[in-house]
Amino acid sequence: MKDTIHIVEPSLTNQTGHCYSFISNFLRSSEAYPVFLWANRRADITFAEKNVRIRKYFISKIRRFQSFFLYKKLLNSPGKIFISTATYTDFVLMNWAAREAIAQSKVYFYVHWINATLKKRTFLKKLAQKQPNFVILGPTPSVIDIFRESGFENAHIVPYPISGLICNAQAGHARFTGVLYAGAARQDKGISHVVNLVEHLSKLKLEIPVKMQISPDHRGKYDAATSTDIDRLDSIAYPALLLFPETLDAEEYANLFAGSICIQLYNAQDFADRVSGVALDALSAGCPIVTTAGTWIARMVQRFDAGLVVDDTTPNKVLLAVQAIIADYSRYNEKAYKAGQVLQQENSADILFKSVAG
């Protein structure tokens, strides 16, 4: 009998954002294991895997309180605990719930990124002595080094799991269909810069097609600045703009990338070493990328010559990059496609699943 795996993801409510895609990719390798997924109480999600049982548990306002009692319960139950989007708070709560040292191969944290202040580093050093069996996984050296330096011996770099659903691209044969903004509309993901680009295109009376997925975050909300940007889009009335205001299913989302140029003008400070699932999806679909210098995405683009990196996000600079890719779209499409083939192997979801399941 395989060990039960309890996945804890309090913010998972629908298919918006990285949570759903991350877990979907993880679950593709899980069919031999019983899995319980502890999600938000408002969760409206399904998975193809029949071994997965969804537990609608968390209420957003009290999720920390609930996490403590859930961790306490799961620590005293058979199976493994996998915190799929682990934060500093999860380490604190898990330690409180345990009271004593946790057994080996019991608790796994996947840390996407961490703001390691001096206070947090001091706590982590003490925690490493008390909980030496915590297994900490993360996508980049900058994340894992923090934990290794704190004394955690079971801290390992494990690639962010890539989607296996978007593999229907044909290298060098795609026809340009439009500029694409994919994923939830957020300020740190450059929604304002993309709206500026649309406004610039409109003023120049260009007709470059633009596709924008402007679904709200996992709470179904926009922040104030993003709401203003969405209103601004409406006022521009750019005739070649196609908006997708709701969360898309997997097939609809995949189809966005066909023949597109993915615009990822992410905040360089926030995303200096944060992996982008959208970028992995884009490259898997043979979709070249325009992105901000100084980001993890930029390093991927430069590694494979799969798009262009801009050193500022002014609309004219972004437009020049877009036009350069359009003029040589077949070559960039081929480069992106080949990048996706490599990353399908390097970031296979099997690697992460085996790191947890053993």
N, C-alpha and C positions, 0 to 999 in steps of 0.2 A: 504493500500500500504506500503510495507516494505521500509525502508530507503535504498537509493543507497549507496553502499560502493565503494569508490575510493581507490584502492591499488596502492601505488607508489613504484616501484622497478626499479630504473634506470639501474642497472647492469644486469637485466634479458635479456639474448639473446638466450639461448638454455637450454637444460636439464642438463648442467654441473653445478656442485656445489650445495650449499645448497639452493640458491634462488628458483630454480624451485621446488625442493621437498618440501620446506617450504610452498610455495604458493599453490602447488598442494594439500597438506594435508589440508590447510586452506579452500580451495575451495570446498572440498568434503561435507562440511556442509552448503554450501551457496545457495542451489538451489532455496530457496524461496525469494532470494534477487537479485535485479539487481546489477551487479558488473562491474566496469570499472577497467581494469588493465593497468596502465601506465608503459610501459616497454621501453627497448632500441629500437632505430629505426631499428636496425639490427635483431630484435627478430624473431626467427624461432621456434615458440612454438604453441602448441594446448592443449586444455583441453577438457575433456569429458563433462563438465557442459555447458549446452546451455545458461545459464544466464550470461555468462562472455563475455564481449566485450574487446578485446585487442586494446590498443591505442599505436602504435609504435611511440614514442615521443622523447626519449632522445638520444642525441649525446654525446658520452663519454667525449670529450674534453670540452664541455660547459655545462655539466649536472647541475652544481651548479647554473649557471645563469638561466638555464631553470627551475630548481626546484623552484626558487624564484617566477617566474611568474606563474608557475603551482599552487603553494600553494596559491598565491593571487587569482587566478581564482577560485580554489575549495573552498576557504573560503567564497566566495561570491555566491556559488552555493549550492543547496540542497544536503543533504547526508553527510556521514561520510568520514573522511580521515584516511587511515591506512598506516603508513610508516612501511613497513614490515621488513626492515633492517635499523633501525634508527641509525644515527651517531650524534656526537656532532654538526656537521655542519647543520644537519636537524633542530635541535632546534634553532640554530641561524637564519637560513633562514625563518623558520615558524614564529618566533617572528617578524622579519623584515616585513614579508608579512602581518602580522595581524595588526600592529601598535597599536592596543588596545587589551583588554582582549578578548580571544576567548570564545565562549559560551560553556556550559557544553555539554559533549557527542558528541563533534565535531571532535576532533583530537586525534588519538591514535598512539603511538610510540611503536614498539617492539624493544627493545635494547638487542641484543645478547651478547654484552660485551662492556666495555668502559674503556679506559685508563684515569682514573680520576686524572689528574694533578691538582696542586693547582689552576692554572689559570682557569681550567674548573670548578672546584668546586665553585670557587668564582662567576663565571658567572651563574652557575646553581642556586645558592642561590638567586641571583638577579632575575633570570628568574621565579623562583617559586613564587615570590611576584607579578610579572607582569602577569604571565600566570598560575594561580592556577588551571585552569580547564584542563590542559594537562593531558591526561591519559597515563601513562607509564607502559608498561608491559615488563617483562623480565623473563628468565628461572631460575635464581639462586638468592639466597639472596645477594651475593656479588655485583650483578648488581643493584638490587632494593634498597639495603641499601644506596647506594650513593645518589639516588634520594630522598629517605625518609629523609635522614640526611640534604639534601639541602632544604627541606621544601615542597616537592610535596606530597600532601595528597592522590592523586589518583595514587599511584605507587604500583603495585601488582605483585607478583610472579605468572606467568602463564606458565605451562609446554610447552616446545618446542614440536610442534605437530608431532606425530609419523605417519609414513606411515601405511596405512591399507591394502596395496597391497601385503605385503610379510607375509602371514600367512599360508603357505602351508607346513610348516615343520612338521615332525613327531618326537616327543620326543624320543630320545634314539635309533632311527632306522636308522639314516642317516649313510652313508658310507663315510669315508674320501676321498675327491677328490682333495684337494690341498690347498696350502697356497694362501691367497688372499690379494692383495692391491686394494682397491676400492676407487673410487672418482677421482677428478682431481689430477694430479701429481704436488705436491708442496713441497718446502723445509720444511716449518713449519709442514707439515703432514708426514715428515719422508721418503720421496722418496729416499734420499741418503742412509739411513739405510737399506731399503729394497733391493736396488741394491747391497749394501755390502753383504747382506745375500745371494743373488743369486750368487754372485762371490764366496762366501765361499762354497756354495753347489757344485759349479762347481769344485773348487779345491779339494774338498773331494770326487769327483766323485759320489756324491749321486744323486738320481733321484726322489727327492720329487717334485711333480708337483707344479708349481707356476703360478698363474693367476694374471696379473697386468693390471688394467685399467689405462692407461697413457694419458688420454685425457687432452688437455691444459685447461687453465682457461677460464672464461666466455668471455674473449677477444680473445680467440683462440690463445694464446701465452704461451710460456714457458719463465721463467726467465733464465738467463745465466747458473746458476748452475744446474738447472733442465735439460736444453738442454744437458749439459755435461753428466749428469747421464743417459739420454736416449741413448746417443751415447755409453756410457760405457756398457749398457745392450746389445747393438748390438754386441759389441766386445767380450763379454763373451761367446756368442753363447751357452748358457745353453740349452740342448736338451729338458728339461722338462718344458720350459718356454712358456706360452701362453700370448701374448700381445693383449690388446684391445685399439688401439690408438684413436678411435673415441668415441664420446658420445653415450651411449647405450640407447635404449628405456626402458620403465619401466619393461617390462617382461624380457628382456635380462639382465638388471641390477639385477633384483631379482634372476635370475638363477645363478648368480655368487656365491651367498652365500651358495647354497646347498652343504652340505658336506665339507665346507671350514673351514679354520682357518683364521680369519680376522686379519691382522697385522696392528696395528695402533700405530706406534712409533712416536707419535706426540710430538712436543716440549713442555716440561713440563711448561715452563714459559708462553708461549702463550696460552696454553690450560688448565691451572690450574683450571679454573672454566667456561670453554666454553663447551657447549653441542655439541656433535657430532651426526649429523644425520646418518652418516655411522654406528656408534655404535648402535644406535637404530634400524636401518635396520638389522644389523647383528644379534642382539639378537632376533628380531622378526622372523628371519628365522632359529633360532636354531643354529646359527653359533658362536662358541666360539671365544674369542678375546685374542690376545697377545698385551699388551700395555705398555706404559711408566709410571713409578711410578710418583705420584704427579699430575695426571691429573683427570679431571672429569670422563673420560672413566675408569681410574683405579678404582675409587670409585664404579662405576657401576659393574665392573668385580668382585671386592671383595665383594660387597654386595650380589651378587647372586652366587658366586663361579663359574662364567661363563667363565673362562679362566685363564690366568696367567699374572702377572704384573712383568716387569723386571726393575731392578734399574739402568741398563745401556743398551745401544743399540749396544754393540759390537756383531758382527754376531754370535760368538760362544754362547754367553748368550741367544740370541734370538733363535738360533737353539735348544738349550737344552729345552727351553720352548715349542717350536713347537713339538719336539719329545715326550715330556711328555704328551702333549694333544693328539697326535696321538695314543700313547700307551693306552690311556683311553678315546678314542673319544666318545664312546657311552654315558658315564657319563657326559662329558662336553657338548655334544650336548643336553642332557636332561636338564641340568642346564640352558643352554642358552635359550632353548625353553621356560622353565618355567619363566625365566626372561622376555622374550618377551611378554608372556601372561600378566604378571603384568604391564609391561610398556605400553602395548596397552590400558590399563585402565587409568593408572596414567597420561599418556601423550596423551590422546585422543585429536584429533584435535577439537572436539566439545567444549572443554573447552576454547580454544583460540577464536574460532569463537563467542561463546556466550559472551565472555568478550568484544568483539568489537561490535557485532550486538545488544547486550542487550536482 
